[in-house]
Amino acid sequence: MTIRPGTPTAPFGPADPLLDHLVYAAPDLAAAQAAFAAATGLTPAPGGRHLGRGTRNLLVGLGPTAYLEIIGPDDEHPADPGAAVPFGVDALTAPRLVTWAARPDDIAAAAAASAAAGADLGPVAPMSRRTADGDLLEWRLAAPHPPPFDGVTPFLIDWGATAHPAASGLPAAALRGLRATHPDPEAVGAVLGALGLRLDVAAGPPGLAALLGTPRGPVVLA
């Protein structure tokens, strides 16, 4: 399972203060919403649509400047021909925690540092979407597909003058910790060090896991 209620048996390290959001991708967004609500007692709030890219999302707050994005296919608005579907949602067979975003002070400098350390995030590009209420959100993003290091190292985001989504009255959980595994933890650590980020990374298959505090107790997303 990728949503596991109950106290975890392995320890979690603290999440970095610059963590902006976690990305939990699913092949069926309605099913992921129902499973998350059943496990946590929280119903994720509608986020918005990524028109032209074939996805939409749901959001759960994880603090004043962090949130969980649950993203899946937008059946009413499929991707434009030739467009890359975010986070490989179109190829998923089961939901999973696919990656995370960091919010550096200087996104251009951070993208350059990440590339120099071995995780090339590509150009910093402007992005936007409409919320469920019709408000326009605009941000800058450095996030290639496929992601380097299988998404264990973060992509980067800068919200600029846009109010952070976590401040929009979302249903809220507590992010108690984050951990990762990767076949080359030293290379992952070099990227994290170049970005000034902390994340507990052990040797193993690529993967992320987050420990959430919820109204129904601890829940692990993996």
N, C-alpha and C positions, 0 to 999 in steps of 0.2 A: 504493500500500500504506500501511497505517497502522502497521505494525511493520516498520522498515527496519534490518536489520543493516548495519554498516559505519560508517566515520568520516564524520560530516556535513560538508558543504561550507560551511555557514553557521555563524557563531559562536553559542554559547549563553551567556547570562549566568548568574550563580550564582542558585540558588533561595533565596528568602527564608527565614531561620531560623524564621519563624512558619508556614511551609507545613506543613499537617497531613497532607493526602493529595491525590493526583491521582485523578481519576475517568476511567477508560477504560470506555466503555459499548459493549455489543455486542448485536446481535440474537440471537446464538446463543452462549451462555456456554461450552459444551463446545468449540466450534470456536475461540473466542478463547483458551481455556486451552491448547489444542493448539498454536495458532500462536505463542503467547507462549513456551511451553516449547521449541518447535523453534528459535526465534530466539535465545533467551537461555540455554538449558540449565537453567532454573529452572521447576519446576512450582508454580504458585500454590496456596496453601493454601486449603482451604475456609474461608469466613468465616461467613456465616449467612444466614437468610432474613428478608425484610422482609414479614412476614405482613400481609395486607390490601392490600399495595401491589404485589404481583405480581413482585417481584424477589428475587434472591439474589446473593451476591458471593463473590469469591475475592480473596485478599490476598497482596501481596509487600512485604516490608520495604524501606524506603529510608533507614534510619538509625534511631537510638534513638527518635525522636518523629515519624517520617514513614513513610508507606506508600503503595502503589499499590492502589487498589480497582478490580477488574475486575468490572463489574456487568452482569447480563443478566436475561432473563425467567426466572421460576420457573414452569415448566410444570406442576408438581404443585400449586402454590398460586397461582392467578391473582388479579389484583387484585379487590378488592371493587367492586361496581357504583358507578360515579361517582367512584372514587378516582383521583387523579393518579398515574401511574406515574413513579417517580423518573427524572430526567434524560431523559425522553422515550424511554425504552428501547423502548416499544411502537411507536414510529414510526421507529426506525432501520432503514436498509437495509444499513449497513456499520458495522463497529466504528470508534470514533474516541475521541480524548482530548477529553472534552466540557467539563471544568471542573476547578477545584481548590478546596480548602478551606484557610482560614487559621484559626489557633488564637490569638485575641487574649487578652490578660489579662482584659479585661472585655467579654464578648460583647454585653451590652446597649448599652454606650457605643459599641462598634465598629459595631453595626448602625445606631445613630443617626447616626454619622459617615458611614457609607456612604450612607445615605439622603440626608443633607444634600448630599453630593457628587454625587448623581445616580444611585445604584444602590440602590434600595429593596429590601431583602431580606425585608420583611414582619416578622411577629412572631417572637420567639425562642420556640421550641416544644420541649417535652420529647420525646425519642425513646428507643426501646429495641429490642433484638433479642437473640435467643439465638444463641450461638456453636454451632459444630458439636458441641462437647462439652456443650452445654446450659447454659453459664454465661450469666448475664444481663448485657448491657452497656447502660448508660444514659448519655445525653448530652443536651445542648441544641444546637439547630440553628436557624440563620436561613438558609433556602434556598428561594426561591420558584421556581415553574415557570410560564412559562419564565424562565430567569435573565436578569438585566440584562446588557447588553453581550455577549450570546451566550455567557456563561460565561467570558469572558476575565477579568473581575473575579471575585474569589473569593466563595464563600459562607462562612459562619462556623460554627465548632463549638467546643463547650466540653465536655470529657469529665468535668469535675467530679471525683468521687472514684473513677471507673472507671479501671482501669489502661489505659494507652494500648495499642491493638491492636498497635503496632509492637514492644511488649515481650513478645509472646507466642510468641517462637521461630519467626517466619516465615522462609521462604526469602528471601534478601536480595540485592538489587541496590544499586548506588550511584547516587544522583541527581546526575549531573554538571552539569546545567544545565537551564534552562527559558527559553523564549521565546514570544512571542505576536505576532499581527498583528490589527489591527482597522481598519475604515475611519475611525474617529475616535480615534486614539491619544492625543490631548490630553485628551479626556473620560475615557478609561480611566485615564490618568495622574493625573487629579484625584482619582478614587476611590482609587487605590492610595496617593496621597499622604495623603489623609484617614485612611487605615488605617495609615499608617506602613509600607507594604510596598514592596518593590522587585520589578520584573519588566521585562525588556526587551520593549518593545512598538513594533512598526513598523507603518507604514501598509500595509493590504492586507485581503484577505477575513478575516472572523473566524476565529481558529484558535489553538490551543496546540500546542506541541511540547516534548517532554522528552527529554533525552539520558541514557540509563542506561548504567552500567558493569556488565557481566554476565560470567559465566564464559566466554561465547563472544565477548566483545569488546563494543564500543559498539553500542547499539541506540537508534534514535529511535522514540518513540511520538508519533504526530501525529493 
